Amino acid sequence: TKGNHRHFMLKEIYEQPIVVAQTLRAYLRRLEGTLALPTEDFDLASVKRVTIVACGTSFYAGLVAKYWFEQFARVPVDIDVASEFRYRAPVLEEGGLALFISQSGETADTLAALRHARAEGQKIAVVVNVPTSTMAREADLLLSTHAGPEIGVASTKAFTCQLAVLAALAANLARAKGRLSPDEERAIVRHLSEAPAALNGALAYDEAIQEMAPIIAAARDVLYLGRGPDYPLAMEGALKLKEISYIHAEGYAAGEMKHGPIALIDENVPIIVIAPSGPLFDKTVSNMQEVQARGGKVVLISDYDGIQAAGDGCVATITMPKVHPLIAPLVYAVPIQLLAYHVAVAKGTDVDQPRNLAKSVTVE
Ligand code: F6R
């Protein structure tokens, strides 16, 4: 049931601290400060390349994970949406791990891609939320998210749980490759363990986000900008807004603005900038100032330091807790989900059952 919440989507957004903690429990030994996988008998050390395939929100989780696999494990990563992957001629060499991400474990294109990869000799890993699903049964390495049933059509808690599993997997792979010292492993475990409390901190801005929702609800088009792992998050924010509020939105890499999309900017196009303070902050802020100089109305999502440094001149700011960069994508997912939610409620759309969409896409 929805409990005290008006919609399943809101309930599921609020469940994230608990279900992410629940999920992480299967992948970390917090007291020992070590990583773990649900199974010991999968040979990660021999993985030479990772090919990630998924659809929609699960694909964006995969895009974030690409940064982690490269950064921690130094393993090359290919990634594609399932509907494209299965109709190209992907080069799948020996020693490849094909990784499929799916809340339902039933998405037709992702499942077909899995079978194709298996036929091409890849080892198959899946990140799924339904342990009895077809993908779960067909995997060599089953990595469950423990988000519980997700009812709202727009994926929320499954996404943050996918990110938690993928971060742990990337770190496990790094360890198997001899690229993680015990100290580094302990630090990663500590950072991941801080995610549930940080998610709670992010939820505290619900009311502030609700108050600024009318600015977005009045727009015809909205842009989301981010860099690094916040770039896929920008695309996820745009997808969330499109699917439940029916407002046209696009996510862009902040540095790509001047290569075309900046032509769209005027005072009618709100721009949501996702920029936790950190190594990429100044770069993103300079792109943000370029759109402000053209009259663009910016909503900046950052932490206290980021808002202090760059919040002036924004139409609104959303302050996130200060977190380690590893968990920032999980934490910053919350305000983009809440923003889409409140905009949809302001517009009076059917939040849990948006038009034309199905929870599980079992046809091509
Ligand atoms: C967006 C959304 C969809 C799904 C996509 C994949 O909010 O829910 O984009 O993420 O249909 O579904 P799964 O993860 O079940 O394969």
Boltz pocket constraint, residues with backbone or C-beta under 6 A from the ligand:
constraints:
  - pocket:
      binder: B
      contacts: [[A, 55], [A, 56], [A, 57], [A, 58], [A, 59], [A, 101], [A, 102], [A, 103], [A, 104], [A, 105], [A, 106], [A, 107], [A, 110], [A, 153], [A, 154], [A, 155], [A, 156], [A, 239], [A, 240], [A, 243], [A, 358], [A, 359], [A, 360], [A, 361]]
      max_distance: 6.0
